[in-house]
Amino acid sequence: MCNRTNNLELCSCTDMSVKRIQQLYSEEIKLLDRKEILKVIRWKLKKNVGQEWNGMDGLMIMPSENLTQELSEKRILNDLNQTNCFDFEYTPNNGDNLIFEIGWLFNRWGKRINKKIEYEYSSFIFKDEKWVAHSYNGFYEKTEIIKEGVIKNVTQQRV
């Protein structure tokens, strides 16, 4: 079971149902004002499996430097490169990709909001023994999910 901390800790909870996420973030949800929304951040750890055109072309959405006020690119890089943020046994390999994105929105009453928001994400690739801010081209570079979960630390963005 995931316990919350102020450090960047990546929880690989197998139960990522809305009910479980509501329980995990219940304290933050209670602190929201009437019109505020809580952004809950999910992560995906992927491995690069090579290059392959997926048959589509288009415009890529570039990663964001600040997914929330608390979750900046600089903070993520610092934590990833200074400590083991994973709650499972994991040794990064060159080319591994860690993506953070807004997974759920909740209002003060703990209800999930299906509000349309612009897709935002942050992406990091393990290269030369450290994590760097970078992303793969989804049209030409193929990846597979190793693990996914939610962030345990405060990732609240009041909207």
C-alpha positions as CSV (number, residue, x, y, z in Angstrom):
1,M,0.0,0.0,0.0
2,C,1.3,3.5,-0.9
3,N,2.0,5.9,2.0
4,R,2.3,9.5,1.1
5,T,5.5,11.5,1.7
6,N,7.0,14.9,0.6
7,N,9.7,13.3,-1.4
8,L,9.4,12.3,-5.1
9,E,8.4,8.6,-4.7
10,L,6.9,6.6,-7.5
11,C,4.3,4.2,-6.3
12,S,3.8,1.2,-8.5
13,C,0.3,0.4,-7.1
14,T,-1.4,-2.4,-9.0
15,D,-4.8,-0.9,-8.2
16,M,-5.1,2.3,-10.1
17,S,-8.8,2.5,-9.9
18,V,-10.5,5.8,-9.4
19,K,-11.6,4.6,-5.9
20,R,-8.0,3.8,-4.9
21,I,-6.7,7.1,-6.2
22,Q,-9.4,8.9,-4.2
23,Q,-8.3,7.1,-1.1
24,L,-4.6,7.8,-1.7
25,Y,-5.3,11.6,-2.2
26,S,-8.2,11.9,0.3
27,E,-6.3,14.4,2.5
28,E,-5.5,16.8,-0.4
29,I,-9.0,16.5,-1.7
30,K,-10.4,17.6,1.7
31,L,-8.2,20.8,1.6
32,L,-9.5,22.0,-1.7
33,D,-11.6,25.1,-1.8
34,R,-15.0,25.0,-3.5
35,K,-13.8,25.7,-7.1
36,E,-10.3,24.2,-6.9
37,I,-9.3,21.0,-8.7
38,L,-6.6,18.5,-7.7
39,K,-4.4,17.2,-10.5
40,V,-3.1,13.7,-9.7
41,I,0.0,12.8,-11.6
42,R,0.6,9.3,-13.0
43,W,3.8,7.9,-14.4
44,K,4.8,5.3,-16.9
45,L,8.2,3.7,-17.2
46,K,9.0,2.5,-20.7
47,K,11.9,0.8,-22.4
48,N,13.0,1.6,-25.9
49,V,12.6,-1.4,-28.2
50,G,13.9,0.2,-31.4
51,Q,12.8,2.3,-34.3
52,E,9.7,1.5,-36.4
53,W,7.5,3.9,-38.2
54,N,4.0,3.4,-36.9
55,G,2.3,4.3,-40.2
56,M,1.2,7.7,-39.1
57,D,2.6,11.2,-39.3
58,G,1.6,14.3,-37.4
59,L,2.7,17.0,-35.0
60,M,4.2,15.9,-31.7
61,I,3.1,17.5,-28.4
62,M,6.4,18.5,-26.8
63,P,7.0,17.9,-23.1
64,S,6.2,20.6,-20.5
65,E,8.9,21.9,-18.2
66,N,6.4,22.3,-15.3
67,L,3.7,19.8,-15.1
68,T,2.5,21.4,-11.9
69,Q,3.9,24.1,-9.6
70,E,5.4,21.5,-7.4
71,L,6.5,19.1,-10.1
72,S,9.1,21.0,-12.3
73,E,11.5,19.4,-14.7
74,K,14.4,20.6,-12.5
75,R,13.0,19.0,-9.3
76,I,12.2,15.7,-11.0
77,L,15.7,15.5,-12.5
78,N,17.3,16.3,-9.2
79,D,15.3,13.7,-7.3
80,L,15.7,11.0,-10.0
81,N,19.5,11.5,-10.2
82,Q,20.1,11.8,-6.4
83,T,17.9,9.1,-4.9
84,N,16.0,6.0,-5.7
85,C,12.5,7.2,-6.3
86,F,11.0,3.8,-7.2
87,D,9.1,1.6,-4.7
88,F,10.2,-1.5,-6.5
89,E,13.6,-3.0,-7.4
90,Y,14.7,-1.3,-10.6
91,T,18.1,-0.4,-12.2
92,P,17.7,2.0,-15.1
93,N,19.0,1.0,-18.5
94,N,20.2,3.3,-21.2
95,G,17.2,4.4,-23.2
96,D,14.6,3.8,-20.5
97,N,11.9,6.5,-20.6
98,L,9.9,7.9,-17.7
99,I,6.8,9.9,-18.5
100,F,4.7,11.9,-16.0
101,E,1.2,13.1,-17.0
102,I,-2.0,14.3,-15.5
103,G,-4.0,11.1,-14.8
104,W,-7.0,12.3,-12.8
105,L,-8.8,15.5,-11.8
106,F,-10.8,15.6,-8.5
107,N,-13.0,18.3,-7.0
108,R,-13.5,19.1,-3.3
109,W,-16.1,16.4,-2.9
110,G,-13.8,13.7,-4.2
111,K,-15.6,13.3,-7.5
112,R,-13.6,12.6,-10.6
113,I,-13.9,15.4,-13.1
114,N,-13.9,14.5,-16.8
115,K,-12.9,18.0,-17.8
116,K,-11.2,18.4,-21.1
117,I,-7.7,19.8,-20.6
118,E,-4.8,20.2,-22.9
119,Y,-2.6,17.1,-22.7
120,E,0.6,17.9,-20.8
121,Y,3.5,15.6,-19.9
122,S,7.1,15.6,-18.8
123,S,9.5,13.0,-20.2
124,F,12.9,11.8,-19.1
125,I,15.3,9.4,-20.7
126,F,18.1,7.5,-18.9
127,K,21.3,8.2,-20.9
128,D,25.0,8.0,-20.0
129,E,24.3,6.9,-16.4
130,K,21.8,9.7,-15.6
131,W,18.2,10.9,-16.3
132,V,17.9,13.8,-18.8
133,A,14.9,15.7,-20.0
134,H,14.1,14.3,-23.4
135,S,11.4,12.4,-25.2
136,Y,11.1,9.8,-28.0
137,N,9.3,10.5,-31.2
138,G,6.2,8.3,-30.9
139,F,5.8,8.1,-34.7
140,Y,9.2,6.5,-35.2
141,E,10.5,5.1,-31.9
142,K,8.8,2.2,-30.3
143,T,8.6,1.8,-26.5
144,E,7.0,-0.7,-24.2
145,I,5.6,-0.1,-20.7
146,I,7.7,-1.7,-17.9
147,K,5.7,-0.3,-15.0
148,E,3.2,2.5,-14.2
149,G,1.7,4.1,-11.1
150,V,1.2,7.4,-9.3
151,I,3.4,9.9,-7.5
152,K,3.1,9.6,-3.7
153,N,4.3,13.2,-3.0
154,V,2.2,16.3,-3.0
155,T,1.4,17.0,-6.7
156,Q,-1.5,19.3,-6.2
157,Q,-2.1,22.0,-8.7
158,R,-5.0,24.2,-7.8
159,V,-7.0,25.1,-10.9
